[in-house]
Amino acid sequence: MTGERSTSASGDDFAALQNKLGYQFESSALLRAALTHKSHSRQNNERLEFIGDAVLGYLVGVMLYRHDESLAEDALSLMRAKLVRGTTLAEVAREVDLAPQLRLGSGEMKSGGRQRDSILADAFEAVIGAVHEDGGIQACAAVVEHLFATRVAALDPFDLKDAKTRLQELLQGLHLKLPEYTVQDTSGADHQRRYTVLCTVAELDLQIAATDSSRRRAEQAAAARMLLDPGLLDWAHK
């Protein structure tokens, strides 16, 4: 590669990162490789990212499984997806101050690559992959537990469900009939179609409409509004 590159992390920088990870590397070369973006060198973090992605999904899944025995598979899948998505991994990368340690090519440096979520998330996965290759699965499990325990404890599976599912479960819990969704109106050209859907909870004499670009999205929007309706909330808290 030609052009100016960022300098590699110093020993002190490596020590700070390792302290925040809660893991000390036997091979600093593995950590350096995990911090090397493809814009910097042909020898980069993509292979370690591949390992880290698989290991992270497995370990977070195990944490969630052991955290709450009442959670069904669909809830576990939704929670894991939220924890290992790019935006969450970028947040964790910032928490351990990973950005200053990245080894980037000059183009990525100038375009703000250090703060780009995708680069941070990929590098974090690569770091997890490097921990796995350096210390094995138990070392990885300790790092993931250290970095994700608070997030796992804070997740509410109810909040992860879509509005229609939440409304359905709420009404079932109140021993009420399921809501009905009817299309009140469609408007606009084929490529700009708008759907207005009415959500009805007949037993409480409640109706709320919402409009969106598809029937499905309009139904979800109407259900979300119904969940906030004072009449439903009052009934739920009786």
Stockholm file with secondary structure:
# STOCKHOLM 1.0

chainA/1-238         MTGERSTSASGDDFAALQNKLGYQFESSALLRAALTHKSHSRQNNERLEFIGDAVLGYLVGVMLYRHDESLAEDALSLMRAKLVRGTTLAEVAREVDLAPQLRLGSGEMKSGGRQRDSILADAFEAVIGAVHEDGGIQACAAVVEHLFATRVAALDPFDLKDAKTRLQELLQGLHLKLPEYTVQDTSGADHQRRYTVLCTVAELDLQIAATDSSRRRAEQAAAARMLLDPGLLDWAHK
#=GR chainA/1-238 SS CCSCBCCCCCHHHHHHHHHHHTCCCSCHHHHHHHTBCTTTCSSCSHHHHHHHHHHHHHHHHHHHHHHCTTCCHHHHHHHHHHHHSHHHHHHHHHHTTCGGGCBCBHHHHHTTGGGCHHHHHHHHHHHHHHHHHHHCHHHHHHHHHHHHHHHHHHCCHHHHSCHHHHHHHHHHHTTCCCCEEEEEEEESCGGGCEEEEEEEEGGGTEEEEEEESSHHHHHHHHHHHHHTCHHHHHHHTC
#=GC SS_cons         CCSCBCCCCCHHHHHHHHHHHTCCCSCHHHHHHHTBCTTTCSSCSHHHHHHHHHHHHHHHHHHHHHHCTTCCHHHHHHHHHHHHSHHHHHHHHHHTTCGGGCBCBHHHHHTTGGGCHHHHHHHHHHHHHHHHHHHCHHHHHHHHHHHHHHHHHHCCHHHHSCHHHHHHHHHHHTTCCCCEEEEEEEESCGGGCEEEEEEEEGGGTEEEEEEESSHHHHHHHHHHHHHTCHHHHHHHTC
//
